[in-house]
């Protein structure tokens, strides 16, 4: 009788251990599957971008959306200008460079690759008090090269024109000068290092004129027509507004992006990003 009782207790213990082991095994498999799933779907790390100040709005919009979609990701943007951004990629100081001009032949030959993200108009801006509302490309070129020095020569007030531009190496300056044919001929009063500085300077001087990214124009300055065409997203898209340039993402040939940087790059040129790019005031190249 005693022996039967011992055997009964042993059998009960064995069955209990077996059930627990089975539960542990099943839970372990489920945990492993969940971990594997998380590893496949979760993204973490930092995406570092560097370059064009004109691309601040569009790259900021894309970076913010990417961070929202991936909790473990940090997106950084360093507004140093197109030339500096290109060098940053070349020297391995960032993942993706940002340029508001196409790469030059020598830059491509050095191993850099460009991917056009969007197209942006370069707006010619004057002070809000300036009565001028339309200038031809030829008149703009004559103003910036010093052939036209007074606003009265183009129908404005009797006042000396104050020429505001960007610093050497700026993609906006390169685009403006190449389109207007004024390379190395502009007689700038001030050469500023950011789009925001140009807008601030023009807004505070009734006789100033400058050029900035269309996406950056605000109510503090007036963007004039060029050859009768107003600078808008639509006129950039149909190419009727002639002073426009590309927004470019720059990478290095033969250098593989990190997983998180590649994911951002693919997102930026995807159909998903088109509406975001448009909301930033530029025209998607996709």
Secondary structure, DSSP 8 states (H G I E B T S, - for coil): -HHHHHHHHHHHHHHHHHHHHHHHHHHHHHHHHHHHHHHHH--EEEEEEEE-STTHHHHHHHHHHHHHH-TEEEEEEEE--HHHHHHHHHTTS-SEEEESS---HHHHHTTEEEEEEEEEEEEEEEETT----EE-HHHHHHHHTTS--BGGGGTS-SSB-EEEEE-TT-HHHHHHHHHHT-TTT---SEEESSHHHHHHHHHT-TTEEEEEEGGG--TTEEE-EETTB---HHHHHTT-S--EEEEEEEEETT----HHHHHHHHHHTSGGGHHHHHHTTSEE--
